[in-house]
Amino acid sequence: MRIYITRHGETDWNKAWKLQGRTDIPLNAHGIEQARRTGEGLKKAGIIFDRVYSSPLQRACKTAELISGFSADKIIKDSRIIEFSFGKAEGTTPEERKLIPELKDFGNFFEAPQNYKAQPDAESFETVFARTADFWENEIKNLPAPVENVLVTTHGGTLQSLLLHVDGRPLADYWKVRFPNCSMNLVELKDDKFRLVWTSRLFC
């Protein structure tokens, strides 16, 4: 089985460097075009999906529709692959967070994730690791034949957690690879084991 994992298309908050988290921001016009062109590129490469999963947030769902060609009702919305919850940090830019006392150490999330401490209204790395591991082990591993190509549409933070479960890198290297909007990552499931085949490939 081949699992193609992507980050959603661009939003206006992406452009403004605002932290999105669970805030349900739609794709902008460029993000829609990114997803549409990615779908065309995958079809040209002969990649057709048997099943599609998406985070429940609209930016991910719309991306999944445009890439896969599936109608909205055929896409499986799974809360295990939703983005981190960042609580009151959502909607803020890096500069704004530096001016908010309780968020002064938030930069560790990106710069030193091993030192990140989630605020009470936010989600920890450990919680995200648990739910993304459950998605792999109890959802993907249980898919029946003849499912061969699966699309998973998620978010930048959660995508890293999904791949960490496969490649086993330490938390300090969480952001080792950055993913442009609509970039693809391929994981293969064979003999009940996951293997990372390639990362951050663009088809648009």
N, C-alpha and C positions, 0 to 999 in steps of 0.2 A: 504494500500500500504506500502511496506517495501523498504526503500532506503538505500542501502549499499554504504558507502562513504569510499574511500581509498586514501592514499598517494601513488604516483608512486614508482616504484622500485628504487634501488640504482643506482647512477651515480658516475663517477670518481670525480666529484666536491663535491658530498656528502662526499666521503671518505677524500678528502683534506680540508674539512670544508670551501669550497668556496661558497659564496653567489650566488645562481643561478638566482633567479628572472625570468625575461623573456628570459634570454639567453637560447637558444634551445639546451640543452645538451642531448645526447642519454643515454639510459640505458647502464650500463656496463654488463659484463657476469654474475656477481652475481645478478644484478637487474633483468635480464631476467629470471634467475632461480627462484628468489623470486616470480615473477609474475606467472610463469608457475606453481609452486608448490601451490601457493595460489588458482589458478583456480582449480587445482585438489582437494584441500582440500574443497573448496566450493561445488564442484560437489558431493564429498563423503557425505557432510552434506545435500545434497538434494536441494541446492540453485541454481536455474537456472534463468537467467535473461531474462526479456521480452524487456527491453530497456537499452541502455548503452549511457552515456554521458561522455565526456572527455574534459579536457582542450585541446586547440589546439596544445600545445607543445609536441614534439615527445616523451619525456620520459613518459608523461601521456598517450598519444595515444597508444603506444606500450604496456604499462601496461594493458590498457583496453582490447586490443586485446587478450593478453595472458591469462588474468583472465577470460574473458567472453566467448572466443571462437568465438566472432563475427569477421567478416572480417572488414577491415579498413573502407570500404565504408558504412557499416551499423552502425558505431559509430557516434553519433552526437557530433560534435565539437562545444563547446560553450565558447565564450570568457568571459562570466560572471564568469567562474570558473578557469580562467587562474591565474597564480601566481602573487603576487605583482610585480610591476615594481620598481626596486631599483636604476635605473639610473647608475651613475658612480660607485656605490658601488658594482655592479655585478662583479663577478670574483675575489673579494678580500676575504682574510681570516680575522678573528677577529683581529689578530696581525697587519695586513697591514692597516686595517681601523683606528687603533689608531695613525698611522703615517701620515694620510691624514687630514689636518686641518679641512676641511669642513665636514668630516665624524667622527670627534672626539666624537660626541654625538650619533652616530648611535647605540651604545650599548643599548640605551633606548628601541629600537624596541623589544628586547628580555627581557631586565631586568626590565624596567619600561615603558611598552607600553603606559600608560596614559600620559607620558611625551614626547613621540616620535613626532618629527616634521619632516615631509618628506621634502627632498630637492626639489627644483623646477623641477628637472628632474625625480622625483620619485613619487610614489603613496601613498596617505594617507590612514590611517585606514578607515576614513569616506567614501572614494570612494569605497573601497573594500566592506565595509558593504552594501553600496547601491546596488552594482551589484550582490552580493551573495543573498541579500534579494529578489531582482527582480527574480533571478533564482528560488528560492523557491516558491514565491507567484504567479508568472506569467508563470512559466514553469511547475514545478512539480505538483502544485495544479490543473493544467488544463489538466493533462494527463487523457485520457479516460479509462474506463474499457475496456478490462480485464487486463490492466497493473497491475501486482502485485509486481514484484521484479525489482528494478531499480539499476543499478550500476552507481556510479559517481566517476570518477577518476580525482584527482586534486593534489594539492601541500600542503606542510606543513602549510604555512601561510594562504592560502585560505581555507583550511580545517577547521582551527580554526574559521574563520569568518562564515563559513556555520553552524558550531555547535553552535556558540554564538547566532545566530539568533533563534536557537531552544531552548537552555537552559537559555538564558537571562543573563548569567554571566557578571559582569562588565569588562571593558577593562583591568583593573589591573590584572585580572585573565585570561587573554587571553591565556597564555601558561601553564595553570594549569595542563593540560594533554599533554604529548608528544607522538607523533605518529611515531613508527618505520616505515620504508619503507614497503609498502604493508599491513600494519595493517588495520583492518576493523572497521567501526563504523556503527551502525544501528540506523536509524531514522524511526519511524512509522508515517504515515499520516492516521488519522482516524477522521471522523466527522469534516473535514476541519481544524484539529489541528495537529501540529507536536509534537512528543514526542521522546526524546532521550532514546533509549532502553539500549544500551551498547556502550562502546568505547574501542578503542585500542586492538582489539582482533586479534590474528594471526591465520591463517589457513594453513600456510606453514610449 
